[in-house]
Amino acid sequence: MKFVAWEGSLRLGVALAERSQIPSRAAAQRLIAGGRVLVDGRPRPARHRLAVGEVVQVDLEEEREDAASPAPFEVAYEDEHLIVVDKPAGVVVHPAAGHSSGTLADALRERAAGGAPGRAGIVHRLDRDTSGLMVVAKSEAAHTALQRLIRRREVEREYLTLVEGRPDSETGTIEAAIGRDRVQRDRMSLRTDRPREARTHFWRIEELPRTTLLGVRLETGRTHQIRVHLAAIGHPVCGDRRYGGTDCGERLGLTRQFLHSMSLRFRHPFTGEKVACESKPPADLRRAIDAAMREPVSGGPDGG
């Protein structure tokens, strides 16, 4: 689709939403975030104010394909206020650069509400290749209430992970500020100019020959927090190619990081009742555990 701006100073996002081929402003935001909108041949943000005569070109093909294949998910709990979903690995939570549609937010748009356009109901997120439980709001009031619980650290989030090696202690707390890496801007790091407080608690579930199965509880929720913190103490998450878990992942046949949101507990913001949901690890992670159990002890008589 192509059109020429005939009215100056109109924001790009608004101009797109006014086109009959684009069903909503949220859809316009997804297209822009996915890099599928060019203004005079260059990508521009939604806030860009069009000048008279600028040519806007929009690629709608991927939007049509993605709309036909909504993101899969399972429901762990639902009432009139909120829904706890069990997200499979490979599903992006909300639109972002390179993932403008086919997201969990898209799949939930008829059931979720509150928050920013294109992210209706989303109050926290999981990485694309992290599976497990998330809570989503179904109204603006619920969105505000759930955000408040998260800010007060009253949503208990526990994860299952498999890490390279064996931490020295059975339990521990990693307290180290995280931010975008000074040099590698696509990574989060302790080496940052904009540190944000981050605290991760872990406990040993099972010692395996070359790896350790850990339970992890987040006290804060920074981007890639578990992955960065465990790598920082020398025990990267198996399968995490970005933060040092490549070798472990290849040995165990993993195609993504071994990280699963296994437990979500909080006091319901409207009824006061305790909501507690559990999720078992999916088949790919169970296979990796089986493979890890069969590994020869590193440096032992069987090699490794």
C-alpha positions in Angstrom: 0.0 0.0 0.0 1.3 3.5 -0.9 -0.1 7.0 -0.4 1.1 10.6 -0.5 0.6 12.8 2.5 -1.7 15.7 1.5 -2.0 17.3 5.0 1.1 18.5 6.8 1.9 17.9 10.6 -0.2 14.8 10.9 1.6 12.1 13.0 2.5 9.0 11.0 0.7 6.7 13.4 -2.5 8.7 13.1 -2.3 9.0 9.3 -1.9 5.2 9.0 -4.8 4.5 11.4 -7.0 6.6 9.2 -6.4 4.4 6.1 -9.2 1.9 5.5 -6.7 -1.0 4.9 -5.5 -0.7 8.5 -8.1 -1.7 11.1 -6.9 0.2 14.2 -4.2 2.4 15.6 -2.7 -0.6 17.4 -2.3 -2.3 14.0 -0.6 0.9 12.7 1.8 0.8 15.7 2.6 -2.8 15.0 3.4 -2.0 11.3 5.7 0.9 12.3 7.4 -1.1 15.1 8.1 -3.9 12.7 9.9 -1.7 10.2 7.2 -2.2 7.5 6.4 1.5 7.1 8.7 3.8 5.0 8.4 7.5 4.6 10.3 8.6 1.4 12.1 5.3 1.6 13.2 5.6 5.3 11.7 4.1 8.5 10.2 6.7 10.8 8.7 6.5 14.3 4.9 6.8 14.9 5.4 10.3 16.2 7.0 11.5 13.0 5.0 14.4 11.6 4.3 14.1 7.9 5.1 16.9 5.5 2.9 17.5 2.5 4.1 15.4 -0.5 6.0 12.7 1.6 5.3 9.2 0.2 4.3 6.6 2.7 4.8 2.9 1.7 3.3 0.1 3.9 4.0 -3.6 3.6 0.7 -5.3 4.6 1.6 -8.9 3.5 3.2 -10.1 6.8 0.3 -8.5 8.7 -2.2 -10.6 6.8 -0.1 -13.8 7.3 0.4 -13.2 11.0 -3.3 -12.4 11.5 -4.2 -15.8 10.2 -1.9 -17.6 12.7 -2.5 -16.2 16.2 0.0 -17.0 18.9 -0.7 -20.1 20.9 -1.2 -20.1 24.7 -2.9 -22.0 27.4 -5.0 -20.6 30.3 -3.9 -21.4 33.8 -6.5 -19.1 35.6 -9.1 -16.7 34.4 -11.9 -14.5 35.9 -13.6 -11.3 35.0 -10.6 -9.2 36.0 -7.5 -11.0 34.9 -6.1 -14.0 33.1 -2.9 -16.1 33.8 -1.6 -17.6 30.6 1.0 -20.3 30.0 3.1 -19.0 27.1 5.1 -21.4 25.0 8.6 -20.7 23.9 9.0 -18.8 20.6 6.1 -16.5 21.2 6.8 -12.8 21.5 4.8 -11.0 24.2 4.1 -7.7 22.5 5.0 -5.8 19.3 8.6 -4.7 19.0 11.1 -4.1 16.2 11.1 -7.2 14.0 7.9 -8.6 15.7 5.1 -6.4 14.9 2.3 -9.0 14.9 1.6 -12.6 15.7 2.3 -11.7 19.4 0.7 -12.9 22.6 -0.8 -9.4 22.9 -2.4 -9.9 19.4 -3.9 -13.3 20.5 -5.3 -11.8 23.6 -6.7 -8.5 22.2 -10.3 -9.7 22.5 -9.9 -10.7 26.1 -7.3 -8.2 27.5 -7.4 -4.5 28.2 -5.5 -1.7 29.9 -2.1 -0.1 29.1 -0.5 1.1 25.9 -1.9 0.5 22.4 -0.6 -2.9 21.0 0.2 -4.1 24.5 -3.3 -4.3 26.0 -3.3 -6.0 29.4 0.4 -6.6 29.5 1.9 -5.8 32.9 5.1 -7.8 32.7 6.8 -9.9 30.1 8.8 -13.1 29.3 11.5 -13.2 26.7 10.5 -14.8 23.4 12.3 -18.1 24.2 11.3 -18.3 27.9 8.2 -20.4 28.5 5.6 -20.3 31.3 3.3 -18.2 33.3 2.3 -14.6 32.9 -0.6 -12.5 34.3 -2.6 -10.3 32.0 -5.2 -7.6 32.8 -8.7 -7.6 31.4 -9.5 -4.0 32.2 -7.8 -0.7 32.8 -8.5 -0.9 36.5 -7.0 -4.4 36.7 -4.0 -3.2 34.7 -3.4 -0.4 37.2 -3.9 -2.7 40.2 -1.5 -5.5 38.8 1.1 -2.9 38.0 0.9 -1.7 41.6 1.4 -5.2 42.9 4.5 -5.7 40.7 6.0 -2.4 41.8 5.4 -3.4 45.4 7.0 -6.8 44.7 3.9 -8.6 45.8 3.8 -10.9 42.7 5.9 -14.0 43.5 7.6 -15.2 40.3 9.6 -18.4 40.4 11.5 -20.0 37.5 13.1 -23.3 36.7 16.5 -23.2 35.0 19.3 -25.5 34.2 22.8 -24.0 34.5 26.3 -25.0 33.5 28.4 -26.3 36.5 27.5 -26.2 40.1 27.0 -23.1 42.3 29.1 -23.2 45.5 26.1 -22.8 47.8 22.7 -24.6 47.9 20.9 -21.2 48.1 22.0 -17.7 47.3 21.1 -14.2 46.4 22.7 -12.3 43.5 22.4 -8.5 44.0 24.0 -6.6 41.2 22.6 -3.6 39.2 21.9 -4.3 35.5 21.6 -2.1 32.4 22.4 -2.0 28.8 26.0 -2.9 28.1 28.4 0.0 27.3 29.8 -1.7 24.3 27.4 -4.5 23.1 24.2 -2.5 23.0 22.0 -5.6 22.3 23.0 -7.1 25.6 22.2 -6.4 29.2 25.1 -6.3 31.6 26.6 -5.4 35.0 29.0 -3.2 32.9 26.6 -0.3 32.2 26.3 3.4 32.4 22.6 3.2 33.5 22.5 0.7 36.3 19.1 -0.4 37.8 18.8 -2.3 41.0 18.4 -6.1 40.4 18.1 -8.9 42.9 17.7 -12.7 42.2 17.3 -15.5 44.7 18.2 -19.1 43.7 18.1 -22.5 45.3 19.5 -25.9 44.2 16.9 -28.4 43.1 19.1 -31.2 41.8 22.8 -31.7 41.1 23.4 -33.4 37.8 26.8 -34.6 36.4 27.8 -31.4 34.7 24.9 -29.1 35.3 22.5 -28.0 38.1 18.8 -27.6 38.1 17.9 -24.4 40.0 14.8 -22.7 41.3 15.0 -19.0 40.9 12.8 -16.2 42.4 12.8 -12.7 41.1 12.7 -9.8 43.5 13.1 -7.3 40.7 12.2 -7.8 37.1 14.9 -6.3 34.8 15.3 -7.3 31.2 17.3 -10.6 31.0 17.9 -10.5 34.8 18.1 -14.2 35.5 20.3 -14.8 32.5 22.7 -12.0 33.2 22.9 -12.7 37.0 23.6 -16.4 36.6 26.2 -15.8 33.9 27.8 -13.2 36.1 28.5 -15.9 38.8 29.9 -18.3 36.3 26.9 -20.5 35.7 25.1 -19.4 32.5 21.7 -20.8 31.6 22.1 -23.8 29.4 21.2 -23.0 25.8 21.5 -19.2 26.3 23.6 -18.2 23.3 23.7 -14.5 24.2 25.1 -15.0 27.8 27.4 -17.9 27.6 25.3 -21.1 27.6 26.0 -22.2 24.1 28.2 -25.2 24.8 25.9 -26.6 27.5 22.9 -26.1 25.2 24.5 -27.9 22.3 25.5 -30.9 24.5 21.9 -31.3 25.6 20.1 -30.6 22.3 18.6 -27.3 23.4 17.4 -24.8 20.8 16.7 -22.1 23.3 17.6 -21.1 26.8 16.5 -23.4 29.6 14.2 -21.0 31.4 10.6 -21.6 32.5 8.3 -19.5 34.6 7.0 -22.4 36.7 5.1 -20.6 39.5 3.1 -17.3 39.8 1.5 -16.3 43.1 -0.2 -13.1 44.2 -3.1 -11.7 46.2 -6.0 -11.0 43.9 -6.3 -7.1 43.7 -10.1 -7.2 43.8 -11.2 -10.2 45.8 -8.2 -10.5 48.1 -8.0 -14.2 47.5 -4.6 -15.9 46.9 -4.0 -16.8 43.2 -1.4 -19.6 42.8 -0.6 -21.1 39.5 1.9 -23.8 38.6 3.3 -24.9 35.2 5.3 -28.0 34.4 8.3 -27.7 32.1 7.5 -28.4 28.5 8.7 -31.4 26.5 11.9 -29.8 25.1 13.1 -28.9 28.7 12.2 -32.4 30.0 14.3 -33.9 27.2 17.2 -31.7 28.2 17.0 -32.8 31.8 17.0 -36.4 30.7 20.1 -35.7 28.6 21.8 -33.9 31.4 21.2 -36.8 33.8 23.0 -39.1 31.3 26.1 -36.9 30.8 29.4 -38.3 31.9 31.1 -36.5 34.7 33.4 -33.9 33.3 37.0 -35.0 33.8 36.0 -38.4 35.1 37.0 -41.9 33.8 34.3 -41.7 31.1 35.7 -38.4 29.7 33.5 -35.4 29.2 
